[in-house]
Amino acid sequence: MMSETISGGHLVAKALKAEGVDVIYTLCGGHIIDIYDGCVDEGIEVIDVRHEQVAAHAADGYARITGKPGCAVVTAGPGTTDAVTGVANAFRAESPMLLIGGQGALSQHKMGSLQDLPHVDMMTPITKFAATVPSTERVADIVSMAFRECYNGAPGPSFLEIPRDVLDAKVPLEKARIPQAGQYRASTRQLGDPEAVEQLADLLAHAEKPAILLGSQVWTCRATDAAIDFVRALNIPAYMNGSGRGTLPPGDPHHFQLSRRYAFTEADLIIIVGTPFDFRMGYGKRLSPTAKVVQIDLDYRTVGKNRDIDLGIVGDAGLILSAAAQAASGRIENGVARRKAWLDELRAVETAAYEKRLPRQHSDAQPIDPYRLVHEINEFLTEDTIYIGDGGDIVTFSGQVVQPKSPGHWMDPGPLGTLGVGMAFAMAAKQARRDKEVLCLFGDGAFSLTGWDFETMVRFDLPFIGVIGNNSSMNQIRYGQAAKYGEDRARIGNTLGDIRYGEFAKLLGGYGEEVRDPAEIRPALERARESGKPSLINVWVDPEVYAPGTMNQTMYK
Ligand SMILES: Cc1ncc(C[n+]2csc(CCOP(=O)(O)OP(=O)(O)O)c2C)c(N)n1
């Protein structure tokens, strides 16, 4: 009797299934179709997009939302190069995803086959692991290896290329290693050095004016509850950035946002959790020189990078915060209540900054003040709205005003600053969490990069609320040109057409509106919500005003 055989594409699907991946994002090509066939057998959904960049960003977004690795499958050559940006974004954002690229047949290696390129060489610097699958028997084995590598230290992307003959060939089932769910990789969560945790407890016991920054890894580690318990038990003001936003809900007595610079200048203990000292942190230069600085991170290479620290702990944010809170409990001199004056001081700074900006947020000006737009969005968000920002200046405005109401409900590209992530993140978020509402704020420039995938949202019935802050410009760049070269030379390379994106949405089968009156923003958002369709509310904002972050050029400092 002939033994049962299995092809490489079906082995890929079995390995994805074992990892719990229930969808792949893809754009087709002859090199990869056997993977689709395997997905049919394994019940894995295939979402086909209009550009490979979107497939890769969607895999990144899926990982962020679900905690499982995302997977994108693209063809050889241009399919893989198109996906590079998505992999690069996931690399800088520490997002675990697997990109599978096709490759010419091994039997035609270096003969000039269609779409042949050195993919592994290209991907090596922007992945945690990049390899060629050398034989059909090893396909599932190497896919599981790639997943294992995604979780080495801070998570990140892996890349595999599978030559066409390796993918298409069939091998006897018993010759292929097919790793089984839960049996091929271990948790990589680490507690951190217990002595360092003790030292942190000691610092916490003595601090008069502590402050904590909860970064993206708080969400990556699903350390929300541990972080909340920590700040409440020790009475510590918390600031949040990246995916850490929403850890505490707005209005929580320990939730602070607008007083961060003041707090980090005045504090005597600053705890940085799961975010690097990169440009978003002024490379660590803006912290009080006399404060004790503690850094907790999944990646040993991040701890102490760019500035000295008083204490570093490598490991899982949740395990470390819980252990430190427990070790510190009962040891705080005079109890945590004595920190009330410090929290009151920060709350006063916070309230003053908020009130100063409020008239702009309520502005009735036409064209619309971007502050009014982001204010309306913030008021519109519910506890179940996942908010995504994809743009330049308009998203810089939103970073100050929009506060996600729940953990894991904020998505931005991360430190690569990639325009064009929005549609893909919306796609992944809605696909993975049908019970959630998804709202994405786009700049018109950012939208244009990947906007055709609005059609994918329609085709797969993925309703979301798209809002475009339309200034017919790439304003964040325009500001710098005007400041450096003068207004008369400031319109080079950054001007966009006056596009009615609401009409574009309708053309593709979605819901769309044009908004020029600020009083119409809220009703238009409501109608988009009620439409149950992918939507675009095109809001014409004032092109002559800029966010403070843009004017200070903080992203370059
Ligand atoms: C892929 C990519 N290309 C270029 C840039 C550089 N860049 C940063 S902000 C910006 C302008 C974006 O314009 P838009 O999305 O319309 O937002 P606005 O600044 O006008 O509010 C550009 C081009 C980038 N960050 N990412």
The ligand as a Gaussian input file, in Angstrom:
#p B3LYP/6-31G(d) Opt

LIG

1 1
 C        6.172000      55.526000       4.743000
 C        6.535000      56.897000       5.170000
 N        6.903000      57.819000       4.237000
 C        7.222000      59.081000       4.609000
 C        7.210000      59.440000       5.928000
 C        7.602000      60.856000       6.341000
 N        6.450000      61.610000       6.843000
 C        6.217000      61.792000       8.150000
 S        4.867000      62.690000       8.461000
 C        4.536000      62.869000       6.833000
 C        3.339000      63.664000       6.361000
 C        2.092000      62.858000       6.449000
 O        1.017000      63.551000       5.872000
 P       -0.460000      63.236000       6.317000
 O       -0.640000      61.791000       6.551000
 O       -1.368000      63.872000       5.327000
 O       -0.588000      63.927000       7.725000
 P       -0.416000      65.495000       8.073000
 O        1.002000      65.685000       8.527000
 O       -0.719000      66.301000       6.836000
 O       -1.399000      65.726000       9.158000
 C        5.494000      62.220000       6.058000
 C        5.463000      62.165000       4.579000
 C        6.874000      58.433000       6.863000
 N        6.844000      58.670000       8.185000
 N        6.508000      57.199000       6.464000

